[in-house]
Every structure is written in structure tokens, then in C-alpha cells.
Amino acid sequence: MKRISLLFAFIFTIPILEAKETKKWHWLIPNNPAFESVNTFSEGIATVISNGKLRCIDTTGNSVFEVKYDFIFPFYEGVAVVKKKGKCGLIDKKGNELLAPTYDVITKMHEGLAQVELNEKWGYINKKGNVVIPIIYDRTYKLTEGLLTVKKEGRYSFLTPDGKLAFKNNFEKAYPFSEGIALIRENEKWGYIDKKGKFVVKPTYQDANDFHNGLARVQEKNKWGYINKKGKLVIKPKYPEANDFYNGLAGVRVEGNWGFINTEGKMVIKPKYSIIGAFDKNVCPVYKGKKMGCIDNTGKYKTSEKFDLIYAFHGNYARAMKKGKWGIIDQNGETIVEPQFDKVQLLGDFIIAVKQNNKWKYIKLD
């Protein structure tokens, strides 16, 4: 029995081999350090946990400043949200405190404004941490197409970046502008307004969504169709399920399967998939049978149906899983990183976080 025990001890102490670099990728940080937790590299800085300690590092692995907070979120527009004892503040890229932890929530900076929450009310601050729009709203959205969408006393309205009303009209429900038009709801019906607050499509639809590629998805009698920006129904409601248009194609379900139509309503890729994604740069993940692959805008496979799961493309790359391990594929269907990691995070177009042996590392695509 003693010899058998020694044999098992030897087997279970064999280290798991580390992934090897290829011509398509290499380890980002010299000496290839491993971390318990990682975050995205944003503006050259990432937040990691190393040996139980929170650090902010650059792409060489060096600390850029001493961390005195419980957590630091990614940098945007030169500013990062920090958290300490349940409250949020702001710092710059040198670690200087711009705003002491004060608010319950601060969103990432976007076009010079961040949304803040304090005692269940929302408003906006600038990069210096100064309040530029009072914290009096029940809900806020980020600046979109030059306007802010806010909710107060049960009604939605639109503000200019300096906090003035863009127009007097307010609504039961409203979403940020998309392609110059905003989706709104009145009396449980959906319609659309322009940036002067005037209706371009009166609220008549059972359900609706934002404009994409010049068309918006609308629902009548539980069927989906599409309208143009003049409100004309260009594709009649006939689909039980439908997606938005991306790169000129929209997924629609017909008799249980998904296919794709163009902006004229013509079925250009026949309904034969059980699960689909959205077209990004003319590539879309699809599921047929027991495996997933990627097709182009003609329906031709860019990858063979060999993956168990493919997530949506972000930029040029997508995560793909095979036999429980994760890798990376590109828009051409080429495998850039072989499925070999326990987890993979896309942190940008070229920097990837990978988890193996319960530790995280960074790789860079070549």
C-alpha cells in the first residue's frame, strides 16, 4: 500500500504545463506574472490583485502609484472611479484624489460627465468632481448625441449638457437618442420623437426598439416588423421574434428557426439556426445542431461548426469554447489563441486576460 500511495503522490504533484507563446500571441508583461484578479487595461493602466494586495500597474507590470482604496475602476478620459468604505470618489492617472469618496455610485466618465447617485437621487459631475447638474433625479442616462435623458417625479425629459431643458415635452418613458431619434412611451404605447421633442412617429405600437441602420423594430399584435425614420412600415409585422439591424442584416425567427433579412425585407440567409448572434463587421456566430460556428453575410461559414460556444465579437475578436476550454477567434474565422484556458476576457482589441491554474495573466495578440 505504501508504494501505491507514493505513486499517487507523484501523479498529483505533476505541475500543469503553462501555455506557450505562438506567432499569433505573446505574454504581455515581462516575466509573465500571475494575479488573483485582473481588470481591463484602460489608458495604459490596469487594476489587479497580486498576493492579496490591490495594485495599479502599467503594461510592464510596474505599479504606477500607491493604492489607498478598496477598489479602483478602469480609467476613462484620464479619470478613474475609486471606492472606499462603500463610497465612491475620483482620482487622476497619478493617483491624485480629485474627489474624496462621497457618493454611493459614480459611473465612468463619458464626454466630460459622470452620473452620480446619493441617497437614491441622481445627478452629474465633471472631471473635477464638481456637481454640474443637481442630484435631484430618480434616474439618469449618459450623454448621448448631445442630450441627457433623465427621470423626475415619474416623467422623463431631455436636458442639454449644462442642465437646461432641451424642450418642454416630457414622457411616460423615454430612452436616449439613436440616429437622431428617441424612443418614447405614452399611455402604454410606443413612438418616436426628434431632437425638438416633436413626434416623428406617434405612440401607436405595442412595443418598439431604437433605430439601427435607419430602421426600427416595432411590434403590432405580437408580431414584429420595421419602420423607417418617416414612420413608414417598410417591413410588415409578421415575425414572432426579430432582432435589430446590424451591418444591413437582422435576425428573424420563422417556424422555430432563425434566418436573416436585409433592409428591404428579403430573406437572404434561410432560417435554419436555433441560436444566432448579431453581425459585426459581416461575421455572426450561429448555432445549428450541437456546435457553433461563424457565418459571413452570405451565409457561408467562416469557421467550421466545431465550437461548443462562441460569444459576440468585440472589435476583431470573439471568445470561443471547445471541450470546456476557451480561446480566441478572429473575424476571418481563424483561431488566434487555441482553446486551452479556463476563462478568457477580451479587454480591448489586442490585450486579453486568461485564467489558468486559478491565476490570471495578460496576453497580447500579434
C-alpha positions as CSV (number, residue, x, y, z in Angstrom):
1,M,0.0,0.0,0.0
2,K,2.9,2.4,0.8
3,R,4.3,2.0,-2.8
4,I,0.8,2.8,-4.3
5,S,0.4,5.9,-2.1
6,L,3.8,7.2,-3.2
7,L,2.8,6.6,-6.9
8,F,-0.4,8.7,-6.4
9,A,1.5,11.4,-4.6
10,F,3.9,11.6,-7.6
11,I,1.0,11.8,-10.1
12,F,-0.9,14.6,-8.3
13,T,2.2,16.8,-7.8
14,I,3.0,16.9,-11.6
15,P,2.6,20.6,-12.5
16,I,0.1,21.6,-15.2
17,L,2.1,22.9,-18.2
18,E,1.8,26.6,-18.9
19,A,0.5,27.8,-22.3
20,K,3.2,28.5,-24.7
21,E,3.5,31.6,-26.9
22,T,2.9,31.4,-30.6
23,K,3.5,33.6,-33.6
24,K,-0.1,34.9,-33.0
25,W,0.2,36.0,-29.4
26,H,2.7,36.5,-26.5
27,W,2.7,37.3,-22.8
28,L,2.2,41.0,-22.3
29,I,4.2,41.6,-19.1
30,P,7.9,40.6,-18.8
31,N,8.5,37.6,-16.6
32,N,4.8,36.7,-17.0
33,P,3.4,37.4,-13.5
34,A,0.2,35.9,-12.4
35,F,-2.6,37.6,-10.5
36,E,-5.6,36.5,-8.4
37,S,-7.8,39.1,-10.2
38,V,-7.4,41.4,-13.2
39,N,-9.2,44.2,-14.9
40,T,-9.0,45.9,-18.3
41,F,-6.0,47.9,-19.4
42,S,-7.6,51.3,-19.9
43,E,-5.4,54.2,-20.9
44,G,-2.4,52.1,-20.1
45,I,-3.3,51.2,-16.6
46,A,-5.0,48.1,-15.1
47,T,-6.2,47.2,-11.6
48,V,-5.0,43.8,-10.4
49,I,-4.9,41.9,-7.1
50,S,-1.4,40.5,-6.5
51,N,-0.7,38.4,-3.4
52,G,-3.9,39.7,-1.8
53,K,-3.0,43.4,-2.5
54,L,-4.7,45.8,-4.8
55,R,-2.3,47.4,-7.3
56,C,-2.5,49.7,-10.4
57,I,0.0,48.5,-13.0
58,D,1.3,49.6,-16.4
59,T,1.9,47.2,-19.3
60,T,5.4,46.4,-17.9
61,G,3.9,45.2,-14.6
62,N,5.2,48.1,-12.6
63,S,3.0,49.9,-10.0
64,V,2.1,53.4,-11.2
65,F,1.1,54.8,-7.8
66,E,0.4,53.6,-4.3
67,V,-3.2,52.4,-3.8
68,K,-5.1,53.5,-0.8
69,Y,-8.6,52.5,-1.8
70,D,-10.7,49.3,-1.6
71,F,-11.1,49.2,-5.4
72,I,-10.2,51.3,-8.4
73,F,-12.3,51.0,-11.6
74,P,-10.8,51.5,-15.1
75,F,-9.7,54.9,-16.3
76,Y,-11.8,56.8,-18.8
77,E,-10.9,60.3,-20.1
78,G,-8.0,60.4,-17.6
79,V,-10.2,59.8,-14.5
80,A,-11.0,56.6,-12.5
81,V,-13.7,55.9,-10.0
82,V,-12.4,54.7,-6.7
83,K,-14.3,53.0,-3.8
84,K,-13.5,53.1,-0.1
85,K,-15.8,52.1,2.8
86,G,-18.8,51.8,0.4
87,K,-18.4,55.3,-1.0
88,C,-17.1,56.4,-4.5
89,G,-14.7,59.2,-5.5
90,L,-12.4,60.2,-8.4
91,I,-8.6,60.1,-9.0
92,D,-6.3,61.1,-11.9
93,K,-3.7,58.8,-13.5
94,K,-1.1,59.8,-11.0
95,G,-3.3,58.7,-8.1
96,N,-4.1,62.2,-7.0
97,E,-7.5,62.5,-5.4
98,L,-9.9,64.7,-7.4
99,L,-12.9,63.9,-5.3
100,A,-12.9,62.2,-1.9
101,P,-15.2,59.1,-1.7
102,T,-18.6,60.8,-1.2
103,Y,-21.2,59.2,-3.5
104,D,-23.0,55.8,-3.4
105,V,-22.4,55.3,-7.1
106,I,-20.3,57.1,-9.8
107,T,-20.4,55.9,-13.4
108,K,-17.4,56.0,-15.7
109,M,-16.6,59.4,-17.2
110,H,-18.3,60.0,-20.6
111,E,-17.8,63.1,-22.7
112,G,-16.7,65.0,-19.6
113,L,-19.7,63.9,-17.4
114,A,-20.3,61.1,-14.9
115,Q,-23.6,60.2,-13.3
116,V,-23.6,60.1,-9.5
117,E,-26.1,58.7,-7.0
118,L,-26.5,59.9,-3.4
119,N,-29.4,58.8,-1.2
120,E,-31.2,57.3,-4.2
121,K,-31.1,60.5,-6.2
122,W,-29.0,61.0,-9.4
123,G,-27.2,63.9,-11.0
124,Y,-24.0,64.7,-12.9
125,I,-20.4,65.8,-12.0
126,N,-17.5,66.9,-14.2
127,K,-13.9,65.6,-14.1
128,K,-13.0,67.8,-11.2
129,G,-15.8,66.2,-9.1
130,N,-17.9,69.4,-9.2
131,V,-21.7,69.0,-9.5
132,V,-22.8,70.4,-12.8
133,I,-26.4,69.1,-12.8
134,P,-28.2,68.9,-9.5
135,I,-28.6,65.5,-7.8
136,I,-32.4,65.6,-7.9
137,Y,-33.4,62.9,-10.5
138,D,-34.8,59.4,-10.0
139,R,-32.9,58.1,-13.0
140,T,-30.3,59.3,-15.4
141,Y,-28.6,58.2,-18.6
142,K,-25.2,59.1,-20.1
143,L,-24.8,61.9,-22.6
144,T,-25.9,60.6,-26.0
145,E,-26.0,62.5,-29.2
146,G,-25.6,65.8,-27.2
147,L,-28.5,65.2,-24.9
148,L,-29.2,63.7,-21.4
149,T,-32.2,61.6,-20.6
150,V,-33.5,62.0,-17.0
151,K,-36.4,60.9,-14.9
152,K,-38.1,63.1,-12.2
153,E,-41.4,62.7,-10.5
154,G,-42.4,59.8,-12.8
155,R,-41.8,61.6,-16.1
156,Y,-38.8,61.5,-18.5
157,S,-37.4,64.6,-20.1
158,F,-34.2,65.6,-22.0
159,L,-31.5,68.1,-20.9
160,T,-28.6,69.9,-22.6
161,P,-25.2,69.2,-21.1
162,D,-25.5,72.4,-19.0
163,G,-28.7,71.1,-17.3
164,K,-31.3,73.1,-19.3
165,L,-34.4,71.5,-20.7
166,A,-33.8,70.7,-24.4
167,F,-37.6,71.1,-25.0
168,K,-40.7,71.2,-22.8
169,N,-42.3,67.9,-23.7
170,N,-41.9,65.1,-21.2
171,F,-42.9,61.4,-21.4
172,E,-44.1,58.4,-19.5
173,K,-40.9,56.6,-20.6
174,A,-38.0,57.7,-22.8
175,Y,-34.7,56.3,-23.9
176,P,-31.5,58.1,-25.2
177,F,-31.4,59.2,-28.8
178,S,-30.2,56.8,-31.5
179,E,-29.6,58.0,-35.1
180,G,-31.2,61.4,-34.2
181,I,-34.5,59.8,-32.9
182,A,-35.5,58.8,-29.4
183,L,-37.9,56.0,-28.4
184,I,-40.7,57.2,-26.0
185,R,-43.8,55.8,-24.5
186,E,-47.2,57.4,-23.7
187,N,-50.3,55.6,-22.5
188,E,-48.6,52.3,-22.8
189,K,-47.9,52.8,-26.5
190,W,-44.5,53.4,-28.1
191,G,-43.5,56.1,-30.6
192,Y,-40.5,58.3,-31.6
193,I,-39.5,62.0,-31.3
194,D,-36.9,64.2,-32.9
195,K,-34.5,66.5,-31.1
196,K,-37.0,69.2,-31.0
197,G,-39.4,67.0,-29.0
198,K,-41.8,66.6,-31.9
199,F,-43.3,63.3,-32.8
200,V,-42.0,61.7,-35.9
201,V,-44.0,58.5,-35.1
202,K,-46.9,58.9,-32.8
203,P,-47.2,56.4,-29.9
204,T,-49.2,53.6,-31.5
205,Y,-47.1,50.5,-31.2
206,Q,-47.4,47.6,-28.7
207,D,-43.6,47.5,-28.3
208,A,-40.6,49.0,-30.1
209,N,-36.8,49.5,-30.1
210,D,-34.2,52.0,-31.1
211,F,-33.2,52.8,-34.7
212,H,-30.3,50.8,-36.2
213,N,-29.2,51.1,-39.9
214,G,-32.1,53.5,-40.5
215,L,-34.8,51.1,-39.4
216,A,-36.5,50.5,-36.0
217,R,-38.1,47.2,-34.8
218,V,-41.8,47.6,-33.9
219,Q,-44.5,45.2,-32.7
220,E,-48.2,45.0,-33.6
221,K,-50.5,42.2,-32.5
222,N,-47.5,40.3,-31.1
223,K,-45.7,40.3,-34.5
224,W,-42.5,42.3,-35.3
225,G,-41.8,44.4,-38.3
226,Y,-39.7,47.5,-39.2
227,I,-40.3,51.2,-39.8
228,N,-38.1,53.9,-41.4
229,K,-37.4,57.3,-39.9
230,K,-40.5,58.8,-41.5
231,G,-42.7,56.2,-39.7
232,K,-43.4,54.2,-42.8
233,L,-43.8,50.5,-42.2
234,V,-41.2,49.1,-44.7
235,I,-41.3,45.5,-43.4
236,K,-44.7,44.4,-42.2
237,P,-45.1,42.9,-38.8
238,K,-45.1,39.1,-39.4
239,Y,-42.3,37.7,-37.2
240,P,-42.8,36.3,-33.7
241,E,-39.3,37.3,-32.8
242,A,-36.9,39.6,-34.5
243,N,-33.6,41.4,-33.8
244,D,-32.3,44.9,-34.7
245,F,-30.4,45.5,-38.0
246,Y,-26.6,45.4,-37.8
247,N,-24.4,45.8,-40.9
248,G,-27.5,45.6,-43.1
249,L,-28.9,42.3,-41.7
250,A,-31.4,41.4,-39.0
251,G,-32.2,38.1,-37.5
252,V,-35.8,36.9,-37.6
253,R,-37.4,33.7,-36.4
254,V,-39.6,31.7,-38.8
255,E,-41.2,28.4,-37.6
256,G,-38.8,28.0,-34.8
257,N,-35.6,28.7,-36.7
258,W,-33.6,31.9,-37.2
259,G,-32.6,33.4,-40.5
260,F,-31.6,36.9,-41.8
261,I,-33.3,39.5,-43.8
262,N,-31.9,42.6,-45.5
263,T,-33.3,46.2,-45.1
264,E,-35.7,45.5,-47.9
265,G,-37.2,42.6,-46.1
266,K,-35.8,39.9,-48.3
267,M,-34.7,36.7,-46.7
268,V,-31.0,36.5,-47.7
269,I,-30.0,33.7,-45.3
270,K,-32.5,30.9,-44.9
271,P,-34.0,30.1,-41.4
272,K,-32.0,27.1,-40.2
273,Y,-30.3,28.1,-37.0
274,S,-31.5,27.5,-33.4
275,I,-29.4,30.4,-31.9
276,I,-27.8,33.4,-33.6
277,G,-25.8,36.5,-32.7
278,A,-25.6,39.8,-34.4
279,F,-23.5,40.7,-37.5
280,D,-20.3,42.5,-36.5
281,K,-18.2,43.5,-39.5
282,N,-20.1,41.0,-41.6
283,V,-19.5,38.0,-39.2
284,C,-22.1,36.4,-37.0
285,P,-21.9,33.4,-34.5
286,V,-24.7,30.8,-35.2
287,Y,-25.7,27.5,-33.6
288,K,-27.0,24.6,-35.6
289,G,-27.2,21.1,-34.3
290,K,-24.8,20.6,-31.5
291,K,-22.0,23.0,-32.4
292,M,-21.4,26.7,-33.1
293,G,-19.6,28.4,-36.0
294,C,-19.4,31.8,-37.7
295,I,-21.0,32.8,-41.0
296,D,-20.5,35.8,-43.3
297,N,-23.3,38.0,-44.7
298,T,-23.9,35.4,-47.5
299,G,-24.4,32.6,-45.0
300,K,-21.1,31.0,-45.8
301,Y,-19.2,29.5,-42.9
302,K,-16.0,31.4,-41.9
303,T,-15.3,28.8,-39.2
304,S,-16.3,25.1,-39.2
305,E,-19.0,24.2,-36.7
306,K,-16.5,22.9,-34.1
307,F,-17.1,25.1,-31.1
308,D,-19.4,24.5,-28.1
309,L,-19.9,28.2,-27.6
310,I,-18.9,31.5,-29.3
311,Y,-19.6,34.8,-27.7
312,A,-20.4,38.0,-29.7
313,F,-17.5,39.7,-31.5
314,H,-15.9,42.7,-29.8
315,G,-13.9,44.5,-32.5
316,N,-12.0,41.9,-34.4
317,Y,-12.1,39.1,-31.9
318,A,-14.5,36.7,-30.1
319,R,-14.2,34.2,-27.3
320,A,-14.7,30.6,-28.3
321,M,-15.1,27.5,-26.2
322,K,-14.3,23.9,-27.0
323,K,-14.4,20.9,-24.6
324,G,-14.6,23.3,-21.7
325,K,-11.6,25.4,-22.6
326,W,-11.5,28.9,-24.0
327,G,-9.6,30.5,-26.8
328,I,-9.9,33.4,-29.3
329,I,-11.0,33.6,-33.0
330,D,-10.9,36.5,-35.4
331,Q,-13.3,37.9,-37.9
332,N,-11.8,35.7,-40.6
333,G,-12.7,32.6,-38.6
334,E,-9.0,31.9,-37.8
335,T,-8.1,30.5,-34.4
336,I,-5.8,33.1,-32.8
337,V,-5.5,31.5,-29.4
338,E,-6.2,27.8,-29.2
339,P,-8.9,26.8,-26.6
340,Q,-6.7,26.0,-23.6
341,F,-7.7,28.4,-20.8
342,D,-10.3,28.1,-18.1
343,K,-11.5,31.6,-18.7
344,V,-10.8,34.4,-21.2
345,Q,-11.7,38.1,-21.0
346,L,-11.5,40.5,-24.0
347,L,-10.0,43.7,-22.6
348,G,-9.5,45.6,-25.8
349,D,-8.6,44.7,-29.4
350,F,-5.2,43.3,-28.6
351,I,-4.9,42.7,-24.9
352,I,-6.6,39.6,-23.4
353,A,-6.8,38.2,-19.8
354,V,-6.6,34.5,-19.5
355,K,-7.1,32.2,-16.5
356,Q,-5.2,29.0,-15.9
357,N,-4.3,27.1,-12.8
358,N,-6.7,29.5,-10.9
359,K,-4.5,32.5,-11.8
360,W,-4.9,35.3,-14.3
361,K,-2.3,36.6,-16.8
362,Y,-2.3,39.0,-19.7
363,I,-1.5,38.2,-23.3
364,K,-1.2,40.4,-26.3
365,L,-2.2,39.4,-29.8
366,D,0.4,39.9,-32.5
